[in-house]
């Protein structure tokens, strides 16, 4: 893309991070709890500003084989920008982390969440994401105004903007939904209605603005629950779907892959403790694991001496790198209280045991990933874990289901389960955190006091051989009347705001005045109904007429 920039006049490839304010600032100039804005914290060199750093490795330097952890932040109040700059090569990483930057800079790809997309109905500036771009300011970026930029006080907005013709492909052209299986029940019902609303919005904008693409985006979704995917996709998007890769002649073989049992990615051991409590069995397993690893780590060459047939040819460097891949253990708990019980045992039980068997150092650092953990702490943990050269990498991590998604770290290769997770999907997702690149070891330590755990212990091998087909498909009812009641206000607001073709951003007081315009109301009602029931969906909707009447009555109310 950079080579193409030398021949054509278009923006470089960039990424926008469009999530809630808990993960990053919505406005770089908004005053935060510290009394300063995000940009002011960065310019003052405050340690708290590190939470705005979302990458630590320069992509260019990484490709060229140069060092890591070279990114620093810079803030520019005038341009409304937070920059990620590489200290080694001096290049800017094209990453936009605030709402203001995403709306004004129009990144090539936007990483977002379902709930954040639902808020665009209340953010007039989000029109630019859907291609309503009237002009471009050399300093502050794109604008949905004809004659001024968007993100300065009204009396300071630049007037030196360049008017632009309608974009060819204004709204997003492709939507990639990760972790589709998590969209179920009440979340799935609301998300499904907003999905068709957003797609209807893109199509409406494409037609009104005269765009050649008409705003029709494609959908790609990844899921861990292949069972019932056709019904799930139809419930979420009112669209027929295809699956890839297609099923083969057997569960372990298809045209695209085959199962090699001699090269298993994970070795899974299951046992029920006897003559000791369940938590003590978990602690005992962790004691033995860390003692084994640390004993060889503190005596270089001992591994090759004790296991010559496997490790005799390892060089000291290779041996050191091997220990970096197995040094960290992950303990997965079903509930937070049980998880923190094991974490608290490090100082009282695990470290004393290590010293009793001749290990000089105990567990140097621990970490927790649960619903109580600050999101910024999770980001910092993942960044540290991805750089094994850092001496402060945790050696023991406890986690709940919070770690089950989006964690891809090659240093996680040993895991213990404190009991069997509640669902097959949760079990598979959690287990997939280890053995991502190298072979992983998993200990499923079943609770002898739970009947479900006892059943899994008795059928351990049989369960693992068919676990993927036992996953229950998500339950989604997009035609829930209660969900319509919840989503109606947001969809009406979004329809009113995006259907406006005025040069300026319409205010809430003007929404009320629009209610007296029958033509506007008729068009808005058609938009509202088609957001729930897109054209051509009649055959996919059970009791179509009844649901259409309910949606229509909801709009009237």
C-alpha positions in Angstrom: 0.0 0.0 0.0 2.9 2.3 0.8 4.4 1.7 -2.7 1.0 2.5 -4.2 0.8 5.8 -2.3 3.8 7.0 -4.4 1.7 6.5 -7.6 -1.8 7.5 -6.6 -3.4 10.0 -4.3 -5.2 8.1 -1.7 -5.0 7.6 2.1 -2.7 5.0 3.6 -4.0 1.9 5.1 -5.2 2.6 8.7 -7.0 1.0 11.6 -9.7 2.7 13.8 -10.4 1.5 17.3 -14.1 2.3 18.0 -15.1 1.0 21.4 -16.5 2.3 24.7 -14.9 5.0 26.8 -13.8 2.4 29.3 -11.2 1.2 26.8 -9.9 4.5 25.5 -10.9 8.2 25.4 -13.8 9.2 23.1 -12.5 12.7 22.7 -8.7 13.4 22.9 -9.3 16.9 24.3 -12.0 16.0 26.8 -11.0 16.5 30.5 -10.6 13.2 32.3 -10.6 12.3 36.0 -7.0 13.5 36.3 -8.1 17.1 35.4 -6.3 16.9 32.1 -7.3 15.6 28.7 -5.7 12.5 27.1 -3.5 14.7 24.9 -2.4 16.8 27.9 -1.5 13.7 29.9 0.6 12.4 27.0 2.4 15.8 26.5 3.0 16.0 30.3 4.7 12.6 30.2 2.3 11.2 32.9 2.5 7.5 33.6 -1.3 7.2 33.4 -1.1 8.1 29.7 0.3 4.6 29.1 -3.2 3.3 29.1 -3.7 5.0 25.7 -0.9 3.0 24.1 -2.5 0.1 22.3 0.5 -1.4 20.6 4.1 -1.6 21.7 5.7 -3.1 18.6 6.3 -1.1 15.4 4.9 -3.2 12.5 7.6 -1.8 10.1 10.4 -2.6 12.5 9.0 -6.0 13.2 8.9 -6.9 9.5 12.5 -5.7 9.2 13.6 -7.8 12.2 14.4 -4.9 14.5 13.6 -4.5 18.2 10.3 -4.4 20.0 8.7 -2.2 22.6 9.6 0.9 20.6 6.3 2.8 20.5 5.8 6.1 22.2 2.7 8.4 22.3 2.5 12.0 21.1 -0.5 14.4 21.3 -1.5 17.2 19.1 -4.3 19.4 20.5 -4.7 21.4 17.3 -5.1 18.4 15.0 -7.2 16.4 17.6 -4.7 13.5 17.3 -3.0 10.9 19.5 -0.1 9.5 17.6 1.7 6.2 18.0 5.3 6.9 16.9 8.2 4.4 16.6 11.3 5.7 18.4 13.5 3.6 16.2 12.4 4.4 12.7 10.4 7.6 13.4 7.3 6.3 11.5 3.7 6.9 12.6 1.6 3.8 13.1 -1.7 4.5 11.3 -3.9 3.8 14.3 -6.8 6.0 15.4 -8.0 5.3 18.9 -10.7 8.0 19.7 -14.1 8.6 18.3 -13.0 12.0 17.0 -10.2 10.4 15.0 -12.3 7.6 13.6 -15.0 10.0 12.4 -12.6 12.5 10.9 -9.9 10.3 9.5 -12.0 7.5 8.0 -9.7 4.5 8.7 -9.6 1.6 6.2 -10.7 -0.9 8.8 -12.6 -0.2 12.0 -12.4 -2.6 15.0 -15.5 -2.2 17.2 -18.0 -3.9 19.4 -21.7 -4.5 19.0 -22.8 -2.2 21.8 -20.6 0.6 20.5 -22.2 0.4 17.0 -25.6 0.7 18.7 -24.6 4.2 20.0 -24.2 5.8 16.5 -27.8 6.8 16.6 -26.9 9.4 19.2 -23.6 10.6 17.6 -24.3 12.8 14.6 -20.6 12.9 13.6 -20.8 9.1 12.9 -22.4 10.0 9.6 -18.9 10.0 8.1 -18.4 6.3 8.8 -21.3 5.6 6.5 -20.0 7.8 3.7 -21.8 11.1 4.3 -18.7 13.1 3.6 -19.2 16.6 2.2 -15.7 18.1 2.6 -12.2 17.6 3.9 -10.2 19.9 6.1 -6.4 19.7 5.6 -5.9 19.9 9.4 -8.8 18.1 11.0 -9.8 15.5 8.3 -13.2 14.6 6.8 -16.4 16.4 7.6 -20.1 15.9 7.0 -20.5 19.6 6.7 -20.3 21.4 3.3 -18.2 24.3 4.5 -16.4 23.6 7.8 -14.8 20.8 9.8 -16.6 19.1 12.7 -14.5 18.7 15.8 -13.7 22.2 17.1 -16.0 24.7 19.0 -18.5 26.3 16.6 -16.7 29.7 16.6 -13.3 28.1 15.9 -14.2 25.6 13.1 -12.0 25.9 10.0 -13.6 27.3 6.9 -10.7 26.4 4.6 -12.2 23.0 3.6 -12.3 21.3 0.2 -15.7 20.1 -1.0 -15.9 16.5 -2.1 -18.1 14.5 -4.5 -20.0 11.5 -3.2 -17.8 8.6 -2.3 -18.1 5.6 -4.5 -18.0 3.1 -1.6 -19.0 5.2 1.4 -20.5 2.8 3.9 -18.5 -0.2 5.0 -18.3 -2.8 2.2 -17.6 -5.8 4.4 -18.5 -6.7 8.0 -16.5 -9.4 9.8 -18.2 -10.7 13.0 -15.9 -12.6 15.3 -17.1 -14.9 18.0 -20.6 -15.1 16.5 -21.5 -17.9 19.0 -21.5 -15.3 21.8 -24.5 -13.5 20.3 -27.3 -15.5 21.8 -30.4 -15.0 24.0 -31.2 -11.4 25.0 -27.9 -10.0 23.6 -28.4 -11.9 20.3 -32.0 -10.6 20.0 -31.0 -7.0 20.4 -27.9 -7.3 18.3 -29.8 -9.0 15.4 -32.2 -6.0 15.2 -29.4 -3.5 15.2 -27.5 -5.6 12.6 -30.4 -5.2 10.1 -30.8 -1.6 11.1 -27.2 -0.8 10.3 -27.3 -2.7 7.0 -30.6 -0.8 6.1 -28.9 2.4 7.1 -25.9 1.7 4.8 -28.3 1.0 1.9 -30.3 4.1 2.6 -27.3 6.3 2.7 -25.9 4.7 -0.4 -29.1 5.5 -2.4 -29.7 9.0 -1.0 -26.1 10.1 -1.5 -25.9 8.7 -5.0 -23.2 6.2 -4.3 -22.5 3.5 -7.0 -22.1 0.7 -4.4 -25.6 1.4 -2.8 -24.1 0.6 0.6 -24.6 -3.2 0.4 -22.0 -4.8 2.6 -21.0 -8.5 2.8 -20.9 -10.5 6.0 -18.3 -13.0 7.2 -18.7 -14.5 10.6 -16.5 -16.9 12.6 -18.0 -19.1 15.2 -17.1 -22.0 17.5 -20.6 -23.4 17.3 -21.0 -24.8 13.8 -24.1 -26.7 14.9 -27.2 -24.8 13.7 -25.2 -22.1 11.9 -27.8 -21.7 9.2 -30.6 -20.9 11.7 -28.2 -18.6 13.7 -27.1 -16.6 10.7 -30.7 -16.3 9.5 -31.8 -15.1 12.9 -29.0 -12.5 13.1 -29.0 -11.1 9.6 -32.1 -12.5 7.8 -29.7 -13.9 5.2 -28.9 -17.4 3.8 -25.4 -18.5 4.5 -22.6 -20.9 3.3 -20.1 -22.6 5.6 -16.3 -22.9 5.1 -14.7 -25.3 5.2 -17.4 -27.7 4.3 -17.7 -31.0 6.1 -15.7 -33.9 4.9 -16.4 -37.7 4.8 -15.5 -37.9 8.6 -15.2 -35.6 11.6 -11.4 -35.7 11.3 -10.9 -35.3 7.6 -12.1 -33.1 4.8 -10.7 -31.6 1.6 -9.1 -28.8 3.6 -7.6 -30.6 6.6 -6.8 -34.0 8.1 -6.2 -35.0 11.7 -2.7 -36.3 12.5 -3.0 -38.1 15.9 0.8 -38.3 16.2 1.1 -34.5 16.2 -1.6 -33.6 18.7 -1.7 -29.9 19.5 -2.8 -30.5 23.1 -2.3 -33.4 25.5 -5.3 -33.5 27.9 -5.1 -35.3 31.2 -8.2 -35.8 33.4 -8.3 -37.0 36.9 -10.4 -37.0 40.1 -8.4 -36.4 43.4 -8.6 -38.9 46.2 -7.6 -38.4 49.8 -7.4 -34.6 49.4 -9.7 -31.8 48.7 -10.3 -30.5 45.2 -8.5 -27.1 45.6 -5.5 -28.9 47.2 -5.3 -31.2 44.1 -5.1 -28.1 41.9 -2.4 -26.6 44.1 -0.5 -29.9 44.2 -0.5 -30.0 40.4 0.8 -26.5 40.2 3.5 -27.2 42.8 4.8 -30.2 40.8 4.7 -28.3 37.5 6.6 -25.2 38.7 9.1 -27.3 40.7 9.9 -29.4 37.6 10.4 -26.4 35.3 12.3 -24.3 37.8 14.7 -27.1 38.8 15.9 -27.5 35.2 15.8 -23.8 34.6 18.2 -23.0 37.5 20.6 -25.8 36.5 21.5 -25.3 32.8 22.4 -28.6 31.1 20.5 -30.8 33.6 17.6 -31.3 31.2 19.9 -32.8 28.5 21.6 -34.9 31.2 18.4 -36.3 32.7 16.6 -36.8 29.3 19.4 -37.4 26.8 17.3 -39.2 24.2 15.1 -36.1 23.9 17.2 -33.1 24.7 20.9 -34.0 24.3 21.4 -31.9 21.2 19.9 -28.7 22.7 22.2 -25.7 22.8 22.1 -23.5 25.9 20.2 -20.9 23.9 17.6 -23.4 22.7 17.2 -24.7 26.2 16.6 -21.2 27.5 14.0 -20.5 24.8 12.3 -23.8 25.6 11.7 -22.8 29.2 10.3 -19.5 28.2 7.6 -21.4 26.4 6.6 -23.5 29.4 7.4 -21.2 32.3 3.9 -19.7 32.7 1.0 -21.8 34.0 -2.7 -20.9 33.5 -5.4 -21.9 36.0 -9.0 -21.7 34.8 -11.7 -21.4 37.4 -15.5 -21.7 36.9 -16.3 -18.9 39.4 -14.1 -16.0 40.6 -14.1 -16.9 44.3 -12.5 -20.3 43.5 -10.1 -18.7 41.1 -8.8 -16.2 43.7 -8.6 -19.0 46.3 -5.9 -20.6 44.2 -4.2 -17.3 43.5 -3.9 -16.6 47.2 -2.3 -20.0 47.7 0.9 -19.0 45.9 2.4 -17.3 48.9 1.0 -19.7 51.5 1.5 -23.1 49.8 3.2 -23.1 46.4 6.2 -20.9 47.2 7.0 -22.7 50.5 6.8 -26.0 48.7 9.3 -24.8 46.0 11.7 -23.8 48.7 11.4 -27.1 50.5 12.5 -29.0 47.4 15.5 -26.8 46.8 14.1 -24.2 44.4 15.8 -20.9 45.0 13.1 -18.6 43.7 9.4 -18.9 44.1 6.8 -17.7 41.6 8.1 -14.3 40.7 4.9 -12.6 39.4 1.2 -13.5 39.2 -1.7 -12.1 37.3 -5.5 -12.5 37.2 -7.9 -12.1 34.3 -11.4 -12.0 35.5 -14.5 -9.8 35.3 -13.0 -7.7 38.1 -9.7 -7.0 36.3 -9.2 -3.5 34.9 -9.3 -3.7 31.0 -6.1 -1.7 30.8 -4.4 -4.2 33.1 -5.4 -7.0 30.7 -4.0 -5.0 27.7 -0.7 -4.5 29.5 -0.6 -8.2 30.5 -1.1 -9.4 26.9 1.6 -7.0 25.6 4.1 -8.3 28.2 3.2 -11.9 27.4 3.8 -11.4 23.7 7.3 -10.2 24.4 9.1 -13.1 26.2 12.3 -11.1 26.5 10.7 -9.0 29.3 11.9 -10.1 32.7 8.6 -9.2 34.3 6.4 -11.8 32.6 4.0 -13.5 35.0 4.7 -17.1 35.8 1.2 -17.9 37.1 -2.1 -16.6 35.8 -5.6 -17.3 37.1 -8.6 -16.7 34.9 -12.3 -17.1 34.4 -14.2 -17.0 31.1 -12.8 -13.4 30.6 -9.7 -15.0 29.0 -11.6 -17.3 26.7 -11.7 -14.9 23.7 -9.1 -12.9 21.9 -6.0 -14.2 23.7 -3.4 -15.7 21.4 -0.1 -16.0 23.2 2.5 -18.7 22.3 4.0 -18.6 25.8 0.8 -20.2 27.3 1.3 -24.0 27.0 0.3 -25.4 30.4 -3.2 -25.1 31.9 -5.2 -26.6 34.7 -9.0 -26.6 35.0 -10.5 -26.4 38.5 -13.6 -28.4 37.6 -15.5 -28.8 34.4 -16.9 -25.6 32.8 -20.6 -25.3 32.5 -20.9 -25.6 28.8 -19.0 -27.4 26.0 -18.4 -24.2 24.2 -16.8 -22.5 27.3 -14.6 -25.6 27.8 -13.3 -25.6 24.2 -12.8 -21.8 24.1 -10.9 -21.8 27.4 -8.7 -24.8 26.5 -7.8 -23.1 23.2 -5.8 -20.5 25.0 -2.9 -22.9 25.3 -1.1 -24.8 22.6 -1.7 -22.0 20.1 1.7 -22.6 18.3 3.5 -25.2 20.3 2.1 -28.4 21.9 0.2 -27.6 25.1 -0.6 -29.7 28.2 -4.0 -29.4 29.9 -5.0 -31.0 33.3 -8.7 -31.3 33.8 -9.0 -31.7 37.5 -12.6 -32.8 38.1 -14.4 -32.0 41.3 -15.5 -35.3 43.0 -18.4 -33.6 44.7 -20.1 -32.6 41.5 -22.1 -35.1 39.5 -21.4 -33.4 36.2 -17.7 -33.6 36.8 -17.9 -37.3 37.8 -19.7 -38.0 34.5 -17.0 -36.2 32.5 -14.3 -38.1 34.3 -16.0 -41.5 33.5 -16.3 -40.5 29.8 -13.2 -38.4 29.5 -11.8 -39.8 26.2 -15.2 -40.3 24.7 -16.2 -36.7 25.4 -13.1 -35.3 23.9 -13.5 -37.3 20.7 -16.9 -35.8 20.0 -16.8 -32.5 21.9 -17.1 -30.3 18.8 -20.5 -31.8 17.9 -21.9 -31.5 21.4 -21.8 -27.7 21.4 -25.3 -26.3 21.7 -26.2 -23.7 19.0 -27.0 -20.2 20.4 -30.6 -19.4 21.0 -31.7 -16.2 19.3 -35.2 -14.8 18.8 -34.9 -11.7 16.7 -38.7 -11.4 16.6 -39.0 -10.9 20.3 -41.5 -8.1 21.0 -39.6 -7.1 24.2 -36.4 -6.6 22.1 -38.4 -4.4 19.7 -39.5 -2.3 22.6 -35.8 -1.9 23.7 -34.3 -1.1 20.3 -37.1 1.1 18.8 -35.9 4.4 20.2 -32.4 4.0 19.0 -33.4 2.9 15.5 -35.9 5.8 15.2 -33.2 8.3 16.3 -30.7 6.8 13.8 -33.2 6.9 11.0 -34.1 10.6 11.6 -30.5 11.7 11.9 -29.1 9.8 8.9 -32.0 10.6 6.6 -31.4 14.3 7.1 -29.8 16.0 4.1 -29.3 19.4 5.7 -25.8 20.9 5.6 -25.6 21.1 9.4 -26.1 18.5 12.1 -29.8 18.4 13.1 -30.5 19.1 16.8 -32.9 17.2 19.1 -35.3 20.2 19.2 -35.6 20.0 15.4 -36.5 16.3 15.7 -39.7 17.3 17.4 -40.6 19.8 14.7 -40.2 17.1 12.1 -43.1 15.2 13.6 -45.4 17.8 11.9 -44.1 16.8 8.5 -46.3 13.9 7.2 -44.0 13.1 4.3 -41.0 12.9 6.5 -42.9 10.7 9.0 -44.0 8.3 6.3 -40.5 7.9 5.0 -39.2 7.4 8.5 -41.8 4.8 9.3 -40.9 2.8 6.1 -37.2 3.0 7.2 -38.1 1.8 10.7 -40.1 -1.2 9.5 -37.5 -2.2 6.9 -34.8 -2.1 9.7 -36.6 -5.1 11.3 -38.1 -6.6 8.2 -35.8 -6.0 5.1 -37.2 -6.5 1.6 -37.3 -10.2 0.6 -37.4 -11.5 4.2 -41.1 -12.5 4.2 -40.3 -16.2 3.7 -37.8 -16.1 6.6 -40.1 -14.6 9.2 -42.7 -16.8 11.0 -46.0 -15.0 11.3 -44.7 -12.1 9.2 -48.0 -10.1 9.2 -48.4 -10.2 13.0 -44.8 -9.1 13.6 -45.0 -6.3 11.0 -48.2 -4.9 12.7 -46.4 -4.9 16.0 -43.4 -3.1 14.6 -45.7 -0.6 12.9 -47.7 0.0 16.1 -44.5 0.5 18.1 -43.5 3.3 15.7 -46.8 5.0 16.1 -46.6 4.8 19.8 
